[in-house]
Amino acid sequence: MTGERLAGKRVLITGTGGGQGEAAQRLFAREGARVAGCDLRGAEESARALREQGWDVSGHTVDLSDNSSAAAWVEAAVSELGGIDVLYNNAAGYGFAPFGGMSLELWRHVMAVELDIVFHTTSAAWGPLCAEGGSLINTASYSALRGIEPLGQVAHAAAKGGVISMTRALAAEGARYGVRANSIAPGFVSSPATDGAVDPQGRAWQLGNHLIQRPGTGDDIAYMALYLASDESSWVTGQNYSVDGGATAGWRDDAETDRIRALYS
């Protein structure tokens, strides 16, 4: 299936080697975008597969935690595409530990791979975005919106909370230039990265907190990003969108539900 929701849009997406970024790259290309993606690994292969299907996609191996490498990729991609309409900061690393056992090294690592990388790419793209206007999309997390004790997420929550606040501030600064900035806060999404980072107990706990009790998919997130990248969201900026199966909306207790049903059956 193909569409035209992003026809002609010049898009940069980070983290396209797999998971949410790969899903977004595929969806955006099929909706008419020209896409430049990057990742620590896998970006070239995922782009090649789409090019073989006729889509305008390129992939690059980049360490976004290195500011000069991130800036060089943004500058090359903008030059390759002839400008930029959308920057989708999807990529992120991770690091979890209970706060009592969290080292300064781990704290700084998480800030580097979850918050600093958003600064690195956005600072390089800011001038071109402001020159023509466009959409900035940042990936946060539902961990920024609620405390999650079993998973040791203090650093992760702080970094992603920073992403949300940074997004709102950029929306304010970018409005006069026609730049919109929004963030997406996913719940538990099944991907190679999250599946490797969370043990079975943590996975079960997270799914138990979703009203819709299944893991999210890359496509679940990509469709929200598609809306924010398109002109359909032209009056939307400074917002954070939770795509989390209802995890931040309420709590589901199947045992209690079954008990109440039994009373009235």
Buried (B, 14 or more C-beta within 10 A) or exposed (E): EEEEBBEEBBBBBBBBBBBBBBBBBBBBBBBBBBBBBBBBEBBBBBBEBBBEEEBBBBBBBBBBBBBEBBBBBBBBBBEEBEEBBBBBBBBBBBBBBEEEEBEEEBBEBBBBBBBBBBBBBBEBBBEBBBEEBBBBBBBBBBBBBEEBEEBBBBBBBBBBBBBBBBBBEBBEEBBEBBBBBBBBBBBBBBBEBBEEBBEEEBBEBBBEBBBBEEBBBBBBBBBBBBBBBBEEBEEBBBBBBBBBBBBBEEEBEEEEEEEEEEEEE
